[in-house]
């Protein structure tokens, strides 16, 4: 009996060691393929660098009279362009000019050698997915695991959640998927696209900074307060579980906190609306000038004279509307005969906006054509005569 028990223990230990070895082998296999994909990405970056250097040399070549080369597109020269330059090297007498053409051909040869390296490395990997317009990384990953590898959806989701996915894919990118015995990895390389994945990430980040610099700080402040409130909710929930005799009090506190979160959401929505709105005031030209809101010159365009938030009590959310309709009574005139926007040097009638007045002049509508300009300017005065 004792001998049998020992034998079973030895067999169990052996099985565990075998499973551990298989898991380690699977992980090493995927890591090796990921490392190869990273090598491809580094070489593609080097190709981009060489291409930029060659573009500079081609510009020098064109400035020195090389008009027969044509435009350089893609990564490297076309065979016809290469042939033209090789003929120039053979026939050109000027040493400096010939050296310039030779340098271009040298860069082209270096690009071709690097492209061969990329092709050789790609041959060692499973076939990638060539990204087309509208495709998402998560969909490509899930399709690979469920359809190509036969995994169920829940298992595939767990594996995908453990890897880094690229939010923005560009047509021409190559998405590599690697899977071996429960271990999954994925990587994106430039492929035939004219921009690298790293370049796409930098562009998206810079765009976000440029367009929403102010909103980001407000969003972060709201997110911090929201997290603090969420933490308080969690703490209150734990206390509720421990102090069951005080359930009524805890529920009241939780309701108060939920209202605060809702209020914060309302504030966030209002901030977003403000970031996408143009602020304005409607009034007669005479009253706006007398009140110091607008400055006019004899032959010049009307200009804004005050810029305080209180001076522009109304706003139009440009995400959902593009027209402002008002009555003569609202404008402080008996009859509307003419409408103009200030600053006049910025907003051009019939180009940036149009004005329509009902027969009799009882009502007018200003329709904003160039929303981006009004959003950027932020404020305006609607002057009525």
ABEGO torsion letter per residue (X at the ends): XAAAAAAAAAAAAAAAAAAAAAAAAAAAAAAAAAAAAAAAAAAAAAAAAAAAAAAAAAAAAAAAGBAAAEBBBEBEBBAAAAAAAAAAAAABABAAAAAAAAAAAAAAAAAAAAAAAAAAAAAABBBBBBBBBGBBAAAAAAAAAAAAAGBBAAAAAAAAAABBBBABBBBGBBBBBBBBGGBBBBBBBAEABABBAAAAAAAAAAAAAAAAAAAAAAAAAAAAAAAAAAAAAAAAAAAAAABAAAAAAAAAAAAAAAAAAAAAAAAAAAAAAAAABBBBBBBBAAAAAAAGABBBBAABBBBBABABAAABABBBBAAABABBBBBAAAAGBABBABBBBOBAAABBBGAABBBBBBBGGABBBBBBABAAAAAAAGBBBBBBX
